[in-house]
Structure formats: C-alpha cells, structure tokens
Amino acid sequence: MPTHHRHITTGQLALMTAAAIISLRGLPMMAQEELTMFFYILFATLLFLLPAALVSAELGSAFPARSGGVYTWVRQAFNPQMGFTAIFLQWIQNVVWYPTVLAFAAASLAYAVGRPEWAHNGLYVGLTSIALYGVATWLTLRGTSLLSTITSRGFLLGTLLPGSAIILIALVWLVGGNPIEFDDLPGNLSQLVHVDNVQHAHPRLFPHITGMSDIAFLAGILLLFAGVEVHAVHAPELKNPQRQFPRAMFLAALISFTLFTLGALAVAVITPYDRIDLQSGLFTTFRIAFDHYGIEWLTNVMGLLTAFGTLAGILSWISGPSRGLLWTAQEGLLPRFLQRTNRRGVQRNILLVQFGLVALLSSCYLFMQNVNVAFFLLSALTIGLYLIMYLMMYAAAIRLRYTQPDLPRSYRVPGGRIGLWIIAGGGFLAVLFSLVVTFFPPSQLPVGSPTTYTLLVAAGTLLFVSIPLVISRVMMRRMHDRIPTRPLPADTEQPAEE
C-alpha cells in the first residue's frame, strides 16, 4: 500500500523560517547603528543566515528519522560528548536569551499601562521578567493546546501588526514633511557619521572602524538571525528539497532583511539618536509619532500587542530546546532527575531548572544601574554560546562529507565538497569573527570598565561551555562502570561464540 507524505510548499517553509527569526525587540539595536545598519544586516543575512540554513538542511536531511537535531549531527561526526555539548549550548543560550526578550516584554507592558518610565527601572524589569517567565513555564507544564493558539495569534497580532504599523507610520511621517532624525546625528559619533570641512555630519553607510568596540553590536544583530537550524528538519518534507530549500531560505532571508531593515529604518527616521533605547526604543518611536498626530492612546495598544507577541514567542521556544535536552537525558547523558516528566509527558524537572536559571539571570536587572547595559551583556553572552554551537555544526557537516560520504541526503549543499567548504567554511569564519567581537564592549553604551565587561562575558562563556564537558565526562564514566555488571534481559539472545 503506498505511503502518502504530507508535503509543504516553498512559501510555507519560507514563512515558517521568517516567523522564527523576526522579532521586534531587535529594531532599536539596529536603529542605533543608523544607516550603517545595512552593513550589519547584509553581513548577518549573507554570511550567517544563508550558510546556516543550507548546511543545517543537509544535516537534517541526512538524519530525518532521528531525533536530537544538532546533538545527532555533531555526535555522528565526532562523539557523544561533543554532541551533548552542542545541544547543551543550544539549550543554555536559549535560557540566557530569555531575560533579554523578557525585558522587552516588561517594557511593552510599561507602555501598555501608561508608565513608560518603568522600562528603565531595574527593579520593575527584573521582577516582571521573572513573573512573566513563571507564567510561561506554568502554561507549558499544563501541556494544553491553548499554547498553539497563543503562539500563532501572538505572532500575527504582536509581531506582524506592530511591525507593519511602525513602517507605515514612518512613511506617513516622511510624506508629512517631518524631520528625518538620522540627518541630524551628533558629530562625535565617528563610527556612524562623517564630518565634512563645513562641520556637517553625514550618516555613513559603512561603519568607521577604529577598534572592535565600534562593531560590537554585530554580535547582538547576529543573534536576531539565529535559530534557522530548527526548521532545517523540514527540508525532507519538500517535494524537491534540492531545488526548493535554497529558494525557501533565500525568500525567508529576503523577508527578514526587508522587515528588519524597514522597521529599524523607521525607528531611525522618527526617533532622535539619544532617545533610542535597546529595550524600549520601539515604544519611544510609537509615542513620538502618535503624540505628534494626537492619537496617544495607540501607544498603549501597541505596547499591549507587543507584550502579547513577545509572550507568544517565549512560549514557542520554551518547550523545544528543553525537549531536546530531555532526549539526551533519556539516553543516559544527564542525571535521572532530569529525565522525569509530568503526567502530560512534559519535561517537568528540566523546565523547573530552566526557570531557576532564567530567574537568576533576570536578577541582573535588579543590580545593574543601566538596564541597557545588562540587556546587551546578556545578549552578548547568549550569542557567544550560540556561535560556538554553530562552529560545531559547520565542522560536523564538513567532517561527515568525508567520514560518511555515501550517507543518503535528500538535500546537499550544491557544488560538492568544494561548494560545502566554501559555504560551511565561509560561515565558520564569519561565526568565528563574530565570536571574537562579542568579547568587546560596544562604544555606543556606557558599560563602565571595558575590562570588567570583557571578563564577565568571558567568564560566563567559559562557565557554560565547561558545564556540558564536565557532565558528559562524569555520566559517560558512570555508564562505562555500569555496563560490565548490567545483566542481559531474559529475552535477549546471547551472542554466538565464534
């Protein structure tokens, strides 16, 4: 009897990927780069998003029947310890990422209730972030179908609608002859503007780089394009993966590039440079525009919608990576405590540990005077961990072409081994460069001591990378010690003697 497979279209996969990438919280970060944002977004799209999508598609199509994602890919290429390290980094970067997106949700709620000053209050941001994540964890533990409804409607109402609104507002702003704020940048921003002989500051399209600190925002912008490997597993569901998948990824990249660029440009057009704020800059833009046109109440509405969209985004990610960690726990690479699920099959203990870590990291907002600095510090740590995972993924793809050349792959990076070396190798170098950049404080933020900033990011990265290495070594040793004494099941045939 023939088996019927459900195929997805090129457009569907492109939209799924774009939905996973696009987040409004990144618009102020890109807007702070003014017109040099084009350089950063092009870098992220061409040298990160597309290579990661094509390489992960090949890996996903090579092991379509196996769970574990990046764990399986890296394990097959190298060993179980490295595979566990890869999936642990994918999970822990998500944990570190939550406080950054929760801060954005807290700022959204502050504007929704008409108290925008709360967005800069560390006590409010920290406590609200912990409370929101507690709600998200509780909903996930419930295992209810309500989650799918919240995530789908949240993306439409809380991401696409406000994102389209900010672009439309900027167009109305320009047509109305209002001032374009990026035309009047401070002359001391040498990385963003060029001052001519008559002392007029012209916006730069390419940043003036005098040191790594001038391009430190590259790390945060790169994070906005991360996560494409999650949808690479859908490549085998296309009718013609070899032809359709690259098209879907180029379409997703075009959609992401367009929305990110136009959205960030809209913020830069309306908002004075000194008022662009990393976690609440989007609402400052809404407030300026809506106050100008006498419809102030719409700022509260946009704040509420964006908070809803942010919560939906958290719910869409909270279960996936932790589910992958559960899979490795059930393979014996984590303690039994983390293998336990509730009666609905949800990874209860992993989610509770995850909540504790998110609450601990969110407490950074309680103790740091500048919420922007805490926000970017966590972003830098997040992308650093994620980039290490991408380095392992690229290396795995190249190694598997040599160690398992005959492994069936419904999609292959075009160009044979040379093509893979160009795409995966180029992506590896771009990721490596971006990883180095994460250790430098941005010149656009008052981080205090640059040395302290670098030490914090380096210490956090070293800590989180060492954890899976230690855990895997301990668990593999325990498994090795148990194997000789573990009796065979009664219904297991003894191996025949030669």
N, C-alpha and C positions, 0 to 999 in steps of 0.2 A: 504494500500500500504506500503510495507516495507521501512524502512528508512535505507539508506546506510551511514555509518560513514567512514570517511577517517582515517585510522589507520597509525600511524608512527611506525617505527621499533626501536628495542633496540639500534642499532647502530646510527640511526638518532638522537635519543634523547641524546645519549652519546656525539655525536659530537656537538650538539647544546649547551649542558651544558659546554663542554670543551671550545667552542668558546667564551662563555660569561665570562669564568673565566680567560683564558690565556691572559696575557698582558706582552709584553717585558719590560715594564718600571720597573718591579719588579726584573729583573735579577740582576742588580747591588746591590740592597739591600740585596738579598740573598747571592750574591757573597762576600759581606763584612763580612759575617759570616763564610767564608771559609768552611772547612769540617763540622763545626757544623750546616751547613745549613740542613743536613739530619735530625737532631733533630727537627728543626723548621718546615720543610716541612712535616715530619711524623705527628707531633702534629697537624698541620693545616688540613691535609688530614683525619686522623683517628678520631680526637676529635672535628673537626669543620665541614669540608665539608660533610662527610658522614652522621652524625646525622642531620645536617640542611637539607640535601636533603631528607632523609627518613621522617622526621617529616613534612616538608612542603608538601611532596607528599600526606600524609594522609589528611592534612588540605585542600589542593587543590582539592582532590577527594571528600571531604565531601561537598564542595560548588561549584561544577563545573559550575552551571548555574548563579552564582552571580559574579558580577564584584567587584573590590575593593581589591582583594588579601589579604594582611595582615590586611587591615582595617576590612574586613568582618570577618576574623578568630578571631581577638582579640575582636572585637565588640560582636560576638556571645558568646565568652567565658566570657567576663566581661561586658563592657558597651560601648556606643558610644564614650565617652570621651577618653577611653584608646585605642579604635580602631583608632580614629583620631590621637592620639599621636603616635601610631605605624607607620601609613602611613606617617605622617609628618616627623618622624625621617628617614624613608626610603628615602623620597624626599630630606630632607635637607642634609643628609650625601652625597647624590649624588652631591648636589650643592657644598659642601665643597671639595668633591673629584675632581671636575673639575680642579681647579688650579694645583693640583699635576700632573694630566695627561697632562694638557696644558703646564706645564713647560717642560715635557718630549718632547712634540711636538716642543716647541721652541728650545730645544737643538738639536733635529733632524734637524730642518731647518738650524741651525747654522752650523752644519757639512755638510749639503747639499750644502751650498753656500761657503764652504771652510773657514769659520770663527769660528772655534771651541771655541775660547776664549769668544765669546759672550754667550756661555752656562753658564758662571759664572758671567755674568753681570746682576745684578738685574733689571736695567732699561730696558734692552732688553727683559729679560724673562717676566717681568711684562706686558710691553706694547704688546709684541707679543701674550701672553696668552689672554689678553683682546680682541685683534683684531681677533684671531682665533675663540674665542667663539662667537664673534659678527657675524662672517661668518656662524658658525654652527647654531646660532639662526635664522639668516635670511633664511637659506636654509630650516630649519624646518618650519618656518612660511609660506614658499611658498607652503608647502604641496605637493611637486612634487614627482613623482615616481622615480625621479633620486636618492632619498635617499637610496632606497633599493639596487640600483646598486652600489652606493658608498660603502655602508656598507659591502656587500658581497665580492666585489672585494678588498676592503681595507683590510679585514681580510686575504684573500689569499695572496695578494701582500705585505701587510705591516706588517703582523704578522707571518704567517707561513713561508714565504720565508726568511725573515731575521733571524727568529728563527732557521730554519733548517741550514742556512748558518753559523751561529755562532758555531753550534755544529760540522758541517763538517770542519770548519776552525780549531777548536781545535783538531780534530782527525789528520788532516794533520800536525798540529804543533807538536803533540806528536810523530807521525811517523818520522818526520824530526829530532828528537833528540833535539829539542829546550828545554830551561829550563822550569820547572814547577814552577810557581811563588808561589803557596801555600806551596812549600817545603822550602821557604826562608822567613818566616814571622818574623817580629820584635819580640824579646823575651819579650818585655814589654806588649804584648797583652795576659795577663794571662787567659782571658776568652776564647781565641781561640787557644792558644798553651801551651804545657807543656815543660818546660826547664829541661833537664836531668842533671846529675852530670858533664858531659863534656860541659855543656853550649850550647847544641844543641837544638833548638826549634822544637818540633814535633807538627804538627797540631792535634788538638783534634777533636774527633767525637761527644763528649758531652761537652757542654759549662761548663767552670768552673764558677760557680755562687757564687759570694760573696755578691750580692745585686740585687735588682730589675733592676737597671740600666744596668746590664750585659745582660739581656734578653729583653730589651725594644724593640728591633727590632721585637720581636714576634708579637707585635700589627700590625706593618706595613706589615709583611708577611701574617698575618691572613686576612688582607684586600684584598690581592690578590686572596683569595679563596672565597670571599663573593659574594653574588648575585645568588646563586644556587636556592633560593626560587622562583625566577622569572620564571624558567622553570618547576617548580613542577606542574603548572597548566596543563601541557601536559600529566600528568600521566593517566587520563581517556582515552586519545587517543590511548593508547597501547591496543593490543588485550587481553593481560593478565597482567594487571598492577601489581598484587600481586607478580608475578614471574619476569616480565620483568623490572620493575622500579628499584629494587635493583641492577640488573645486569647492567642496563644503568648507574646508579650512580657509581658503582664500576669501570666500564670501563672508565667513564669520569674522575674519581679520578686517575686512572692509567695513562691516557693520560696526565692529568695536572701534576701529580707527575713526570712523565718521562721528559716532556718538560721543566718544571721549573727546575728540578734537573740538567739535562744535560746542559741546557742553562746557568744556574748560575755557574755550574762547569766549563764550557768553559770559562766564564769570569774570574773565579778564576785561571784557568790554565795559561792564556795568560797575564793577567794584574797584575802588581805589586800592593801590597796592598794599598800603599799610593797614587795610581792613580785611584783607584776605586771610582767613583763619583755617587751619587744617581740618578741624572737626566741625566747624560751624560756618565756614565761609560760604557754603551754598545758600544758607538761610540769610546771611547778610545780603547776598545778591537779591534774593527774593524780596527782602524787606526794603532795600533801596528802591527797587523797581515798583513794587506795589504801593509803597508810600508816595512815590512820585505821581502815580496815576490815581491816588485816592481810594485804593481798594486794599487797605492794610490787613483786613481780616483774612485775605487769601494766604498770607504768610503763615498764619496758624494752621490753615487747612493743609498747606504743603508740608509743614512740619509733622502733622499727624500722619499724612500719607507716607512720607518718607520713613518715619519710625516704623510704620506697619511693614513697609517693604524691607527694611533692614532686619526686622524680627523674622520675616519670612525667609530671608537669605540665611540667617543663622540656623533656622530650623531645617533648611535644605542641606546644610553641611554638617550638622551636629551628629547625625547618625552614621553617615557614610564612612569617614575615615576611622571612627571608633569601631565600626563593624569589621573593617579590615584588620584592625588590631585584635579583635575577638577571634578572627580566623587563625591568626598566628598563635594566639593563646591556646586554642584548641589543638594546635599541632605540638604543644608542649614547650613553646618558646617563651612563655610567660607563666608566672605562678598560677596555681589553681584558683586562687582568689579572684583573678581577673577573667576566669572562664565562665563565671556564673551569670546566668540570665534570670529575668523575672518570668512570671507565668505567661507573659505575652511574647517571650523569646527575645526581649530587648536586653542588650548588654549592660545590665544594671550597674555592676561594680565599676566597669570601665567609665561609664558616664558619671558616676559619683566621684571617682578620682579626677576625671576631667573637670568637673565643676569646682573641686577644691583648687586645682591648679589655676583655672580661669579667675576664681575669686582672689587668689594670692597675687596674680599678675595685675588684676584690676586695681588692687590696693596701691599700685604705683601712683595712681592719680591722687590718692589721699595725701601723699607725702611730697610730691614734686610741685613746686610753686607754679611752673609754667606747664599747663596741660598740653600745649602743642609739643613741647619737648618730650614729655612722657609718651605722647601719641606716636611721634616719629621714632623714638627709641625702641618702642615695641615693634613698630613696623620694620625697622632695620634688623632687629633680631629675628623676626618672622621670615623675612626674605632671605636672610643668611642661611637659615636652616633649610628652607625650601630649595635654594640654589644648590646646596650640597647634594640633595636628593636628585636634582636634575643632572648634576655631573655624573652620578652613579648610573642614571638611566641612559644617558648618551653612551657611556663606556660599555654598558651592558649590550646595547644594540650593536655596537661595532664588534664586540667580542663574540656575540652569538652568530654573526655572519661567518666567522672563521671556525668556531667550535661546533656549530650545528648548521652548516650551510644548506643541508637538504631538508631542514625543518619546514613543513608546509606553512606558507604565509599567504593569506588571501590578498594582503597588500604589502608591497615592498617599496621602500624609498627608491625613486627612479634613479637610473644611472649606475646600477650595480654597486660594487664595493667602492668605486671612486666617488659615485654620487653620494653614498652613505657617509664616506669620510668628509666630503665637502659640507653636507648638511649637518650631520651629527657633530663633526669636528668643529665646524664653524659655530654651531650652537654651544658646544662645550667651551670654546674660547670666549664667546660673548658672556656666558654664565660665569666663567672664572673671573673675567674682568669686573663684572657687576658684583661678584662676591667680595673682591678686594675693596670696591667702592663703599660697601656697607660699613666698613670699619672707620670711615672718615666722617666727622660731624659736618652737617650742612652749614655753609656760610650764611644761609638765609635765616637761621634760627639762633636764638641766644642760648646755646647749650651749656654755657658756663665753661668749665675746664674741658678742652678738647681731649686731653689725656684721660680724664675720668670717663668721658663718653666712650672713647675707644676701648678702654679697659672693661667697661660694663658690657658692651656688645661682644667683645672677645671672650670674656668670662662666661657670659650666657651661652654663646655658641659652643664653646668648649664643654661646658657642663652638659648641654642637651645632646651633643654628639657622643660624649663618653658614656652616657646612661645606657643606650642600647648595646654598646660594645661590652659593657660590664655584665648587663643582664643576660645577653646571649651566651657569653662565655660561661657564666655560672649555670644557666639552665642546660646548656649542651653538656657540661661536665656531669650534672646530675643525671641527665638522660643516659649518658655513657656508662655511669656507675650502675644504673638500674638494669640495663639491657642484659648482662650476663645472668642475673638472678631472676629475671622475669620468666615464669613458666609459660610454655606454649598453651594456647587454649585446647580444650579436649578435642574439638572438631578440626584441629589443624593438622594436616599431614606432615609427618616428619620427612625431612629431606632425604632422598635416596642416597645411599652410600655408593661411591664410585668403585 
